[in-house]
Amino acid sequence: MAPPVPGHAGLTTASRRLAGIATRRGLRVATAESCTGGLLAKTITDLPGASAWYAGGVVAYANEVKVQHLGVAPATLEEQGAVSREVALQMAAGALRTFAADVSMAVTGIAGPEGGTPGKPVGTVWLAVALPGGTVHARLERFPGDRGAVRGASVAAVLEMAAEAAGSATYGPAAGD
């Protein structure tokens, strides 16, 4: 059975967890999102005081925006497709550079109701987190539900990934990096 899709309160809780870690560690956070269409940035900026730790984000719905503003390689888009591990990682790395951040998150996927294929059905989402020094993490998810459910689950999952990476005892100014 699939986990429940987080509602507004669940997204706020995930965002607050990242906010607490970023604030304690003095980290600057950035985002790059495609299928979530700004929901990740909205969830973060719904928190009062987000400007103390959130640098900004890019909503890169079109491939040319991914290339021009995040540095995604056109060859990667052509060979792997926009919904791929490689593109998610390049989006996260691009946001890290663009915003001079300490932690960045990226989301690219197929929220539906159309656009899915047998190899990449609706609900297929790649999530990525990038840290300085080239440390990156990516994860493939297949979220059930309608467009809103896929988008909400994507935001919750990538916020948790970023909090986990930022909160690691081996990362950040608090760890002596």
Residue, then its C-alpha position, 0 to 999 in steps of 0.5 A: m500500500a502506498p504511503p498517504v500523499p502529504g497535504h499542506a500540513g505534511l509539506t509544511t512539516a517537511s519544510r520546517r525540518l529543512a529550515g531548522i537544519a539550514t538555520r542551525r548550520g548556517l546553510r543556504v538552500a536553492t531549488a530547481e523544479s520542473c514537474t512541481g511547477g514552483l510548489l517546492a519554492k512555494t512550500i519553502t517560502d510559506l514559512p516565515g523567515a525563509s529568506a534567512w536560509y532560502a536563496g531562490g529557485v528556478v522553475a525550469y519547465a521547458n528544456e531550453v530553460k534547463v539548459q540556459h539557466l541551470g546548465v543542463a547539457p543539451a546532449t543529456l536531454e536528447e539522450q536521456g530525456a528530461v525525466s532522468r537521473e542525469v538531468a535531475l543531477q545536472m539541475a541540482a548542480g546548476a541550482l547550487r552554482t546559480f544561487a551559490a548555495d550549500v544545498s540544492m534540490a531538483v525535481t523532474g518528472i511526469a505529473g500527468p494526467e498525460g505525458g507518460t509512456p510505458g517506460k516512464p509512466v505518469g508518476t515517474v519522478w527523479l529527485a536530486v540533491a547536490l552539495p558543494g564539492g560535487t556530492v550528489h544524490a538522486r532517487l527515482e520514485r513512482f508516485p501514485g495518484d493524480r497530478g496534485a498527488v504526484r506533485g505533493a509527494s515529490v515536494a515532500a520527498v525531495l525536502e526530506m532528501a535535502a534535510e537528510a543530506a544537510g543534517s548529516a554529521t559529516y556535512g556542513p559548517a557545523a561538521g568543520d567542512 
